Each structure stands twice: as structure tokens, then as C-alpha cells.
């Protein structure tokens, strides 16, 4: 189990420490100032949890960043399609600070 996502494999169970944050996409775990991991199983953190350090037990998953366009004749400028990203499917978490 590693906090370094480069060492993760899909479906691996991990324990990760980071800071709770919210985004339009949902709940995040900030592993560094510019390193956010999207969480599944938590919609948004409440006001008391945002900014707190957490320990999260989760299963590593991969998902499409954006749905791939099926029948588009025009490329949408400024968007990426079909890429994959890491997400963590939360089993449990606890506030540690």
C-alpha cells in the first residue's frame, strides 16, 4: 500500500493520507498542492471536513476522464476525450488533524 499513485494498480486496496477538498466533480483528496485524486463514494466534504487531513482506505479504480464522443463531426476545442484517470473508491475515512 502506497501513497504514491505511480505505484498503484487497478483494484488495489490502498491507505492514503491527504487533505479534504471539494470540486465541481466531487470530493477530492489533495496529496500535494497540485495533486488531487477524485473520490467515489463521497459526494462532497462537509464544511467541518474541508481542509482537514484525512486517512482514506480505498480501492484504486480507473475511469474515463471525459466520455469519448461517438458521432461528432467537429472536435470540441479545449477538451480531451477518451483519457483515463485514477479515482479512489472510498471504503472508509477518518479525520487525523
Secondary structure as GFF3:
##gff-version 3
##sequence-region A 1 97
A	DSSP	three_ten_helix	5	7	.	.	.	ID=ss1
A	DSSP	beta_strand	13	23	.	.	.	ID=ss2
A	DSSP	beta_strand	26	32	.	.	.	ID=ss3
A	DSSP	beta_strand	35	40	.	.	.	ID=ss4
A	DSSP	beta_strand	53	64	.	.	.	ID=ss5
A	DSSP	beta_strand	84	95	.	.	.	ID=ss6
###
